Amino acid sequence: MGNKKTSSKRKSLSAGRPPLIQKPKATFSSKATRTIIRKHHNLLKAHAQAIKVGDDETAAELAQQLSEDGGLSKYQQASQIGQLNSRGGDTSKVLVNWLQESSILPWIHDQGSPLRVLEVGCLSPNNAISKVPNVEMERIDLHSTHPSIREQDFMKTLVPSLASEKFDLVSLSLVVNFVPEAAERGKMLQRTSWFLSHTRKSTESSNASAVLPCLFLTLPLPCVENSRYFTAERLADIMNSLGYELTHSKTSTKIFYSLWKFNPVAVKPKLFKKEEIVTGRSRNNFAITLAG
Ligand SMILES: C[S@@+](CC[C@H](N)C(=O)[O-])C[C@H]1O[C@@H](n2cnc3c(N)ncnc32)[C@H](O)[C@@H]1O
């Protein structure tokens, strides 16, 4: 056995720590970032389709491609870059502005119990919503990129039975479009309402009940503006049938932002099929369906 060279230099303590996620540097160009995200979505869709039609061989090939491609980690890295201020930034800034506008935050402060937020599909514990005082965050993602993000599939998350374990707000930002199947997207939207709490009582000084409990939902703009099967009106119809009413919305050049108040009494189950709403050759195929 040869002599192993041992370094006389002492390693710093941090060298032994598990790697925490670094603030992502914009290592991919905007174009490369978009390409990675689009390619991952397309592979996920093709994979889901192959499973649906029982084509195991294609499904296995696509699963292989997904992992060879860097899989979810590379996709998340590209998405984290999209969250950098230099690339449009964190969508929760819009949410925080809306909460401020609605005077929810000072009201929460006076109430003495924190605003409970469930962030589904979380890539960073440092988003604007996480920095608001009196906010208690529960963060989950299919693949955790930070110790304070629980690795958990929202579709399999146990629905809390106690009111105290439920949330004032669920955030679903750029997550629904990640889901490859239209029917699964509908189920995901429906599921959000099961996590919302109805125990907050508004006071005269607050119009909190006009906003809480609520869902913060964002989608890439082309999902509502350039799909043959989906529009902002169709989203509102689906959300209304699930008991959600739109309180705030806005669009940027790339993203549709929306805030929906949930009212369990307003739930009116209705069937929404995948059907052409807008014609046009250059439109995309994004859709959300509901079984009713
Ligand atoms: C495009 S990233 C969006 C990240 C961030 N919310 C944002 O607004 O930039 C989508 C994230 O949703 C996560 N995701 C998708 N489906 C999920 C599910 N069923 N449960 C938990 N996380 C999910 C993915 O793992 C991915 O990290």
The ligand as an SDF file (V2000), in Angstrom:
LIG
                    3D

 27 29  0  0  0  0  0  0  0  0999 V2000
  -41.3250   26.2040  -11.7930 C   0  0  0  0  0  0  0  0  0  0  0  0
  -41.0210   25.6520  -10.1640 S   0  0  0  0  0  0  0  0  0  0  0  0
  -41.8050   27.0000   -9.3610 C   0  0  0  0  0  0  0  0  0  0  0  0
  -41.0660   27.4460   -8.1560 C   0  0  0  0  0  0  0  0  0  0  0  0
  -41.5900   28.6790   -7.4230 C   0  0  0  0  0  0  0  0  0  0  0  0
  -42.8400   28.3940   -6.7590 N   0  0  0  0  0  0  0  0  0  0  0  0
  -41.7070   29.8870   -8.3120 C   0  0  0  0  0  0  0  0  0  0  0  0
  -42.7650   30.5510   -8.2770 O   0  0  0  0  0  0  0  0  0  0  0  0
  -40.7500   30.2180   -9.0150 O   0  0  0  0  0  0  0  0  0  0  0  0
  -42.2000   24.3620   -9.8960 C   0  0  0  0  0  0  0  0  0  0  0  0
  -41.9250   23.5740   -8.6320 C   0  0  0  0  0  0  0  0  0  0  0  0
  -43.1090   22.8920   -8.2570 O   0  0  0  0  0  0  0  0  0  0  0  0
  -42.7470   21.6670   -7.6850 C   0  0  0  0  0  0  0  0  0  0  0  0
  -43.9120   20.7660   -7.7220 N   0  0  0  0  0  0  0  0  0  0  0  0
  -44.5880   20.3420   -8.7990 C   0  0  0  0  0  0  0  0  0  0  0  0
  -45.5710   19.4840   -8.4500 N   0  0  0  0  0  0  0  0  0  0  0  0
  -45.5330   19.3930   -7.0950 C   0  0  0  0  0  0  0  0  0  0  0  0
  -46.2700   18.6330   -6.1430 C   0  0  0  0  0  0  0  0  0  0  0  0
  -47.2360   17.8190   -6.5080 N   0  0  0  0  0  0  0  0  0  0  0  0
  -45.9450   18.7670   -4.8330 N   0  0  0  0  0  0  0  0  0  0  0  0
  -44.9280   19.5770   -4.4530 C   0  0  0  0  0  0  0  0  0  0  0  0
  -44.1920   20.3100   -5.3160 N   0  0  0  0  0  0  0  0  0  0  0  0
  -44.4730   20.2140   -6.6250 C   0  0  0  0  0  0  0  0  0  0  0  0
  -41.5900   21.1980   -8.5800 C   0  0  0  0  0  0  0  0  0  0  0  0
  -40.8010   20.2170   -7.9470 O   0  0  0  0  0  0  0  0  0  0  0  0
  -40.8480   22.5070   -8.8200 C   0  0  0  0  0  0  0  0  0  0  0  0
  -39.8120   22.7130   -7.8810 O   0  0  0  0  0  0  0  0  0  0  0  0
  1  2  1  0
  2  3  1  0
  2 10  1  0
  3  4  1  0
  4  5  1  0
  5  6  1  0
  5  7  1  0
  7  8  2  0
  7  9  1  0
 10 11  1  0
 11 12  1  0
 11 26  1  0
 12 13  1  0
 13 14  1  0
 13 24  1  0
 14 15  1  0
 14 23  1  0
 15 16  2  0
 16 17  1  0
 17 18  1  0
 17 23  2  0
 18 19  1  0
 18 20  2  0
 20 21  1  0
 21 22  2  0
 22 23  1  0
 24 25  1  0
 24 26  1  0
 26 27  1  0
M  CHG  2   2   1   9  -1
M  END
$$$$
